Amino acid sequence: MNNLHYDGPIVLVVLDGVGLRNDKYGNAVLQAHSEFIDQLFNKYPWLPLEASGEAVGILKGQMGNSEVGHNALGAGQIIKQGIAKIEDDFQTGVIWQTESWRGAIENVKQNHSTLHFSGIFSDGGVHSSIDQLFQMLEQAQKEGIEKVRIHLILDGRDVPPQSADQYIKLLEDKIAELKTASDFSLDYRIASGGGRMLFLADRYEADWNIVKTGWDAMVYGQADQYFISAMQAVTANRQQDPSLQDQYFPSFVITEANEYGQPDSTRPVGLVKDGDSFILYNFRADRAIETAKAFTESNFHGFDRGTKNNRPLDVYFVGMTEYDSDTHLPEHCLVSPVHIENPLQKVLESHQITQLAVAETVKFGHITYYFNGNSYERAKGEDFLEIKSDTLPFNERPWMKAAEITDAVLAAMDQTATDGKPKYQFIRINYAGGDMVGHFGELEPTIVAMESIDIQLARLAKKVDQLGGMMVITADHGNAEEVYDPVTNQPKTSHTTNPVPCWFYDNTKNKHLYQLKKLDQAGLANVAATIAQLFNIVDLPDSWETSLIEF
């Protein structure tokens, strides 16, 4: 026993997308006027945590993301997952023997139909992998699939903001290579596309119209623009708006050319139809699950699919992996899902510790589903609170919902249980601004986001002090500390591989009872054991990483 006792709540604050970097150039974290964060650095114990690569269960050198970051924070252990887990199945060839791959292939052969692919189209490695797409195209050719259509979700967020043409060229070259190598006629083409913030890739049901935009293009050939090639789409939009980022590309459909060599909107090259197979190759769930629902759910309410009685299409739909472990969606997936045992949520529940998770919509699933080991199931005494996000671009509202989140948490802190103790003993919060605004690659709005968060942290701290609680403040990955690329001097919209801070804000008598532990390498997975120890819990799961503190 360590004899720690807090009268107030223990609060875990996740500053989404806030990493550590000493250079002030392009660094919204250091350039922001942030009196409270400055105090955290100067007056309170802190240490850097690894939040990328192998420390969060992905490939060495790969930037972290909110999914794996929150997984690690809540799981207390390093879970091999995402691209790292899937790469193993591709390398061994196991994936080609799965029921789902075989089902998709045989469905196309039996129906003489089309095999479709869609996913975030880049090598960013956060949501998907273009190399995995290429491997699936190669395998489809080997298995005699004649007709393939690809629907591009342009990235420009996890990769340079204007890089779509590079990836389209790689795909066109791959298709040409397959055609040359094939002993039968291949009809492999790009059919439609759009930017990830406008086309198909919504998350947390923030804006179903984004999914509908992709659906209408893929299923009905209805889009904002029509072209005879994807490269033409990029060139034309770049000419019209040289500053346009890939993630905000309007929807487009590729059509056959008319007699004048112009696109013909009545002749799309590749609609998704009954009898087809469709593989969504995103391995990260948050921007995939709504598309999976649109294709598979009978009782679907996201939007009018345009079918009789709003029925799902008769399509053999396959996800790269399972996107919802509670409902096992989709039914068919290429790689078995990650199973996380003994997350922090369950350990706290076993000790009758009440919990509250709060975030705005764009990060709600991370502080709940991913933090709790890929499950929306609530523990006994656990509540979730979602603050609805703005639908306007976040660089126009860089403060986002930081104040509203704080308001809700302060109100929750004022609630007491029947025994007079705080209603919620453990509160976890996500402030999204560092990440969501940082993704625009614009310094000034990201500075505003950081300053807004700093104000809210000070408000939280005041209440925590009044109640006799403490805060562990950290981040899930880097972003806001590198809004400009220090090498190219160009806007940087992707995450980083930089470590993240972990501060211990504690003004109680307990602060003298523990100190930071000297670890060879500390990462996000060490936080769960730390939280448990602050609650005086000693019987921790054997699979967990060690705590960051000692007594």
N, C-alpha and C positions, 0 to 999 in steps of 0.2 A: 504493500500500500504506500502511496506517496503523500497522503494526507491533504491533497488538494481539495478545496471546496469553494465553489463560486455561488454566491447568492443570486446573481443574475445569469442571463443566458451566455453560452459560448457561441460566438457568431463566426461563421466562415464566409468571408467575402471573396468572390472570384472577380477580379478585374479582367474581364475578357480581352485578350489581345494586348496585354501590357507587359512587355519584356524589358530586359536590362541591356543597356548599351551606353558606353561612356561618351561616344562622339555625339555632340549636340546637333550636328548637321542632319536635317530631316527627322529629328527626334522630337516628336510631340510630347513625350513624357518629360524630357528634360527642359524643353522650351516652355512648357505650361507654367503659369503662376499657380503653384500647388503648395500652399503653406502646410497643409496637414501631411501630405506625402513627404514633404521635406522633413517634417518632424519624425516621421516613421523611420527615415533613413538615419537621422542624427541622434535620436533619443531612445529608440527601442531596439531590442535584439532582432536581427534579421539575417537571412542567408539566401543565396541563390539556389534555385531548383532547376534541374534539367527538365525540359518540357517538350522534347522532340526526340526523334530517332528511337533507339532501342529503349530509352528510359520510359517511353509510353507504348512500347510494344509494336512499333512500326520499323521500317527499314533504317539502317544506320545513315545518318546525315539527312534524313527526310524531315521537313518541317512539321511541327505538331499542328493539331487542329482541335476544335472545341469538343468533338466527339471523343477522341482518344484521351484528351486532357481531362475531361470530366469523368470518363471511365476510370482513369488512373487515380484521380482524387477520391472517388467514392469507393473504388474496389480495394484500395490498399495494397495492391499487387500489380505486377507488370503482366499484362495479358497480351500474348502474341495475337494480333488481330489485323483487320483491315488488309491493306495491300501485302503485308508480310505473310499473313496466313494464306491468302489467296495465291500469292506467287508460288508457294510450295506446291499447291495443287496443279498449277499450270506447268511447273517444271517437271513434275512426276507424270503428268498426263492423266492423273486421276480424274480431272474435271471432265474429260471426254467420255468417261464411262458412267457418269452420273445419270440417274433417271431423268433429270431435267434437261440436260443437253441432248440425250438420246430422244426424249420426247419431242423437243423442239425440231430436231432434224427429221424424225420420222413423220411428224405432222405435215411438214412442208412437202416431203416426198409423196405422201399419200394423197394430199390435196392438190399437188402440182401448183403450190402457192409460193408465197414470198417469205423470206426470213428477214426480219427487221432488227436493227440495232439502234439504241439511243443511250446517251449518257453524257456527262460533262466531258467535253471534247478537248482534252489537253493531256500533257504529261505531268500536271501538277501533283498528282499522287494523293490528293486530299479526298476527293470523292470517287475517283476512277483512274484508269490507266489507259492511255491510247495504245500502248504496247499490247495490253490484254485484248483490246478490240482487234488489233492486227492479227494476233494469234488465233482469235475466233474466226476471222475472215479466212485465214489460211486453212484452218480445220474444216470450215464449211466447203471450201473448194476441194479439199482432199476427199470429202464425203459426197461429192457430186451435186452440191446445191448450186443450181443455175442462177437463181434470182435473189439478190440481196438489196435491201434499201437501208440507208443510214440517215438518221435524223439527228442533226448536230445541235447540241446545247453548247454554244460558244462560251468560253471561260472568261479570260481577261481579268481574273481575280486571284486565282492561285498561281497564275503565270503572268507575264507582262501584259498590260492592259490592251495592247494592240498587236497580238501575235496570231490571230486566227488564220491568216493567210499561210503562215508557216506550217500549221498543223493540217490545213486543207491540202497543201502541196504534198505533205508526207502521205496522206491518205490516197490522193490521186496517184502517187507513185506506187504505193502498195497495190492498188487495184490494177494498175498497168502491169506490174510484176506478176500478179496472179493470172491475169489474162494470157500473158506470154507463156507461162508455165503450164497452163491448162490444156488438156486434150479435148475439151468440149467448150462450147460457147458460154462465156460468163457474162451475165448482165448484172453487174454490181455498180450501184450509183448512189450518190447523195440525193436525198429526196426533199428534205426540208431542214429548217433550222431557225435559230434565233438566240439572243443573249440569255444567259442563265437567270437574270433578274426579271426577264419578261416572257420566257419561253419554257414551260413545262416544270421548272425546278423550284417551285414554291416550297416552303417548309412551315410546319406547325399551323397549317391552314390559315396563314396570314392573309393570303389573297388567292383564292381558288381560280380567279380569272387568269392567272399566270399559267396554270395547268390547262385551262380551257383553250388558251391561245395556242399552246402546243398541240392539243387534241384536235382542234379545228384544222390546223395546218396538216397534220399527219393523216387524219381520217377523212377530211372533206376537201382538202386542198385550198382552204380559205386562209389567207394571210395578208399582212400589210403590204408585202412586196412579192414580185414574181421575177425570176431570172432563169436563164438557161444553164447556169452553172453556179456552184457555191462561190467560186473565186470571183465571178462577176458580181455576186452579191456583196462581197467584201470591198471590191474595187469601187463599185458605185456608191456605197455608203461612205467610204473614206473620202471620196471626191466631194460628196455633199456636205460632210461634217468631218474635217480632219481630226477633230478631238474626240470623236466617238469611241468609247471603250467597247470592247467585245461583249462584255456582260450586259450591255444595254442595246444590243442590236435588235432592230425590229424583226418580227417574224417574217420568214420568206419561204416560198415554195419553189422548187425547181420544176420547170415544165419543158415539154417539147417546144421546139421553135416553130413559129409559123412560116409562111412562105417568104416573109421578109427578114427572117433570121431573128425575130423578136420573140420574147416569151409569150406563150399562149395559156392564159389562166384556166382555160377549159381542158387542158391536157397535162395535168400533173403527172410526173414520172413514177410516182410510187406511193399510192395511198395504202393505209393499213385497212385490210378487209377481213371479213369473216373467213376462217380457214387458214389465216396466216399464223406465223409464229413471231413473237416479239421478245427480244432479250434486252432488258435494261441493265447495262453493265456498271452502273454505280455500285460500289461496295459500301459506301456510307449511306446511312438510312435517311437522314433528315430531308434531303432533297430528292428522295426517290419514293417515299412511302405514298404520297398523294397520287403520283402517277400509277403506282401499283393498285391503289384503290380504284382509280378510274377505269382500269382495265379489267378488274376482277370482281368488284363488289356488286351483288345483285341489288341490295338496298343502299343505293348510292345517292348522296345528297349534295355533293360538291358543286355540281353544275348540271345543266341539261346536256346529256351526251348526244342528243339528236337522234337517238335510236327509238324504236317503238317501245313504249312503256319505259323508256330510259334503261333498257336492258344493257348488260355488258356485251361487247363484241365477242363473237365466238373465236377468240384468239388464244393460242397456247402461249401464255405469258410466263416469262422466267425472269427472276431477279438474280443479280450476281450472288446475293446472300439474302438471308431473312431480314426484312426491314422492321418487323414488329414481332418480338418474341412472345408477347402476350397473346396475340391473335394468330400467330404463325403466318404472317403475310409477307410475301406471297406463298401460295401453296407449293410452287415449284421454284427452287433456287439452286444455283450451281455449286455453292460452297456452304457447308454446314455452318450454322451461326456460332458465334462466340458464347460460351456459357460461363458466367461469372458467379462463383459461389462466395458466400459470406461477405457481401458488401457492408460498408459502414452502417448503412441504414438498418440492416438486420441485427448487427451487433448492438447498436444503440437500443433497438426495440427489445432485445433480450434483457436489457437492463432497465426497462421501463422509462427510457428517456424520450420525451416528446420532441417532435421535430416539425420544422416549417421550412419549405423551399419557396423562394420568391424570385421571379425574373419577369422581364417583359417577353412578349410572344416569340421574338426571334431567337431567344435563348432559353425559353421555357423548357423545351425538351431536354436540353443539356443539364440543367440543374435538377431535373426530375428523372426522366427516363435513363439517360446515360449515367448520371451520378449513382443511381440506384441499381447498377448492374444490368442495364438494358431491360428495364421493366417499369411500367407505369403503376404497378401494384403498390399501394400505400401500406406502410407499416401501421400497426396499432399506435394511435397517438401521433400520426404524421399527417400534415396538411400541405397542400400545394396552393399557391396563389399566383395567378397569371395577371400581369398588367398588359393590356392590349397595346401593341406597338403601333406607331404611326405607319401609314401606307405611303407617305411621301418619301422621297430620297433622304437618307439619313444625313447627308452632308448639308441639307437645308434645315435640318432640325438636329444638330449635333449633340445637344443635351439629352436627346432621346427621352426615355422615361425614368431617368435617374432619380428625379425628385419624387415622382409618384411611387416608385419602388420604396424609397426611404420613408415616405409618408405611411405606406402600408406596414412596413416593418416596425416603425415606431409605435403605431397603433397596436400591433400584435404584441410588442414588448410590454405594453401597459396592461395586458390581460393576465389574470392570475387564475390558477387552478383552485379547487376547493380547499386544498391544504395551505393556500397562501403562497405557494411557489409559483414561479413564472409558468404560464400556460405552455410556453414553448421553451424547452431547455437548450435545444440546439437549433439554430437558425442558419440557413445557408442562402446566400444571395448572389446573383449574377448581375453585374453592371456591364452592359453590352457595348458602350460607346467606343472604347479603345479599338475594338475589332470591327464593328459594323461601320463606323465612320472611317477608320483606318483603311478599309478596303477601297475607298475612293482614291487613295493616293494623293490626297490634298492635305497640306500641312495645317493651314489655319483652322478648318473645321475640326480636325483631330485634336488640335490644342484646346479648342473650346470644349470638346468632349471630355478631355482629361481634367480641365478646370471645373467642369460641371460635376464630375465624379468626386473630385477633391472636396467640394463643398458638401456633398452628401456624406462622405466619409466622416467629416467633422461633426455633422449632425448625429450620425450613428454613434460616434465615439462619446459624445456628451451623454446620450441616453445609457449607453453601456456602462459608463462610469457611475451614473446615478444609481443603477441597479446592482452594481457590483459584479459585472460580467467581464468578458474579455473578447478580443477579436483576433483571429488568424486571417491575415489578408494576403492573398496570393493571386496568381493568374493561371490560365490554362495553356497559354502559348504566347508568343510574341507577335507584334504587328505594329502598334502605334509608335514604337521606338525607332522604326525604320520606314517612314512614309516615303522617303526618297532613297533610291538606290545610291549608296555612297560611291560606287564605281562609275555608273553610267550617268548619274545625276538626273535620272528620269523617275517619274512617279512609280512607286512600288505598291502594288495592291495586294500582294500575297502575305501570308504569314512568314515568320522567320524561324531560324533555329536557335535564336538567342535564349539563354536561361531567363527565368522569371523570378521576381522577388518573393520572399515569404517573410512577412513581418509578424511579430507578436506584440499586439497592443494590449498591454495588461498593466493596469494601475492599482491592482488589488495587492493584498499581502501575499498572495500566491506567487507573485513574480519572483520572490526571493527563494522559492522552494525548488525551482528548476532552472536549467540552463541549456543552451543549444548544444547538441551532441556533435562531436567532431566525426563526420562521416567522409569516407573517401569520395563518394559521389551521392548526392541527395537529389531525389526527383519527386515528381508529383505523387507518386505512389506511396511516399513516406508520410503523407499528410493524414491519412485515415488513422493510422496508429497513433499519431500525435494527438488528434482530436479525442480518441478513446482514452489516452492517458490523462488528458486534461479533465476528463470525467472520472478519473480514478479507476478506470477499467484495466485490469491486469491480464485477464484471460483472453488474449488476442488470438485470432486464427493463425495457425502455423504457416499458412501461405502468404501472410502479410509481410510487407517490408517493415523495417524497424522504424521506431519513432524518431522524430527530429530533436527531441528533448530528453534530458536525463536528470536525475535527482541527486 
